[in-house]
Amino acid sequence: MAAIRADLLSDTLTRPTPAMREAMARADVGDDVFGEDPTVRVLEEKVAGLLGHEAGLYTPTGSMANQLGLRLHVAPGRELVADQQAHVVRAELGAAAVFSGITSRTWASERGLLDPAGPMSLVTTGVGPYQVETSLVVVENTHNFGGGTVQPIGAIREVRSATTALGVAMHLDGARLWNAHVASGVALADYGREFDTVSVCLSKGLGAPVGSVLVGSADAMAEARIWRKRYGGGMRQVGILAAAGLHALEHHVERLADDHARARRFADACAEAVPGVIDPATVETNIVVLDVGAAGLTSAAFVEALLAHGVRTYSVGPRAVRLVWHLDVDDAGTEAAIAAAREVLTAA
Ligand SMILES: Cc1ncc(COP(=O)(O)O)c(C=O)c1O
């Protein structure tokens, strides 16, 4: 196998920078299960403040932060509604059903883009003992499998006002909300305030090795803290990891614009090589989903051919391949990916 020149498999691949490792080594720590880790406390308060919420809860993963959020709002036997490509329904391995007895229904969309008609066509309330009652709408921003799609704040507000009138809660899977904020210029708190709970990841484009934060009301986070322990997510001297998250928030948010520009440059080059594989205007953040079928390739063939050029990518469908930019992919890596993709796409 060729040496890897650009690893575009996922933005979870980042390794801590030397400065991040130093911040981790210096971190003040205590036993977080007893609420005594000062660095975790600072991180939770900081993220809650950034998102316009009262309190935060540090979790090992984004999946756990999401699952805690979902169970806070949905009683067993009730339902959530989400986009059909949402991470909570497609990639958390049925956790909402397994752990919380939650049923799910999904709406279809273009690139994961939120159209209020999607959720509002599903939300069902006041149906007594005859149908499943909807308790929660889940929105993902940016939308991962949709190709890093940024959700328009106007559409979010429209759903919020309709669901509030019906007594239905909203949870934001904001694993990449940082990317949405940098791409759109919408303040994090403006997104955050439209939801009852928000999960954000520090371990994706921000470059921390581990960690997510769930935010919401102080009461909701107290309840989530109990469930986190029950799920086995109570961690001890974990300030050593929270420090990486704090470092990432301070140093790695604005630079996400570089990832977005590189992803766009790659998309422009692919579209120039084979019109139809991607519409570059749809590349808003750090994720590109190519329709390699438009170049006469299967996703498996494209992934293998790129790997032979030292570029790692990920098949997300029979003709769809995802490429994700992050802290560890620079201009040289991007140029290598462009050259390899051009060659493979035009040879087909
Ligand atoms: C949109 C979205 N939500 C949640 C998660 C879950 O994060 P984790 O892998 O930390 O559980 C991911 C992971 O890729 C994601 O893309």
The ligand as an ORCA input file, in Angstrom:
! r2SCAN-3c Opt
* xyz 0 1
  C     -23.149     14.008     13.329
  C     -22.510     13.130     14.345
  N     -23.077     13.001     15.543
  C     -22.540     12.237     16.509
  C     -21.384     11.550     16.293
  C     -20.863     10.638     17.379
  O     -19.640     10.957     17.879
  P     -18.735      9.818     18.592
  O     -18.030      9.110     17.499
  O     -17.836     10.622     19.489
  O     -19.649      8.937     19.358
  C     -20.744     11.650     15.051
  C     -19.494     10.893     14.792
  O     -18.965     10.855     13.709
  C     -21.323     12.463     14.050
  O     -20.779     12.582     12.840
*
